[in-house]
């Protein structure tokens, strides 16, 4: 995967996530309620998510991995928000 294709993919995912949950909150404490929404946005297909849930629900490594993905996306958005100021 090239850097450009990764950037396009991240932009599409970020756009999809922004329609579900705001990328910017007024305070840091307002962000945690949106965490489940971001996790859900990583696998938007309800049927597939339901089918995979028993697999990853018992595997802490999978949950930690998706947590890292979400944290990276939130950090990217936070950095972009600061660059725009």
C-alpha positions in Angstrom: 0.0 0.0 0.0 1.4 3.4 -0.9 1.3 6.4 1.3 -1.2 8.2 -1.0 -3.6 5.2 -1.0 -3.4 5.0 2.8 -4.1 8.8 3.1 -7.2 8.4 0.8 -8.4 5.4 2.8 -7.9 7.3 6.1 -9.7 10.3 4.7 -12.7 8.2 3.7 -12.9 6.5 7.1 -12.4 9.8 8.9 -15.3 11.4 6.8 -17.5 8.4 7.6 -16.7 8.7 11.3 -17.3 12.5 11.4 -20.8 11.9 10.2 -21.4 9.6 13.2 -19.5 11.5 15.9 -18.0 15.0 16.0 -14.3 15.2 15.5 -14.0 18.2 17.8 -15.6 18.5 21.3 -15.6 21.6 23.5 -13.6 19.9 26.2 -11.4 16.8 26.6 -14.0 15.4 29.0 -16.7 15.5 26.3 -14.8 12.9 24.1 -15.2 9.6 26.0 -18.9 9.1 25.3 -18.1 9.0 21.6 -15.5 6.1 22.0 -18.1 3.3 21.4 -19.2 5.2 18.3 -15.7 5.3 17.0 -15.2 1.6 17.7 -18.4 0.9 15.8 -17.3 3.0 12.9 -14.3 0.7 12.3 -16.7 -2.0 11.3 -19.8 -0.3 10.0 -21.5 -3.5 8.7 -23.9 -4.6 11.6 -24.2 -8.2 10.3 -20.5 -8.7 10.0 -19.8 -7.0 13.4 -22.4 -9.3 15.0 -20.8 -12.4 13.5 -17.3 -11.4 14.5 -18.2 -10.2 18.0 -17.9 -13.6 19.7 -14.4 -14.0 18.2 -12.9 -10.7 19.3 -14.9 -10.3 22.6 -12.9 -13.1 24.2 -9.6 -12.0 22.7 -8.0 -9.1 24.6 -5.4 -8.6 21.9 -8.0 -7.8 19.3 -9.7 -5.3 21.6 -6.3 -3.6 22.3 -5.5 -3.5 18.6 -8.7 -1.8 17.7 -8.1 0.6 20.6 -4.8 1.5 19.0 -6.5 2.2 15.7 -9.1 4.4 17.3 -6.4 6.2 19.3 -4.3 6.8 16.2 -7.3 8.2 14.3 -8.3 10.5 17.2 -4.7 11.7 17.5 -4.6 12.4 13.8 -7.8 14.5 14.0 -6.5 16.3 17.0 -3.3 17.2 15.2 -5.2 18.4 12.2 -7.4 20.6 14.3 -4.4 22.2 15.9 -2.8 22.8 12.5 -5.9 24.6 11.3 -5.7 27.2 14.0 
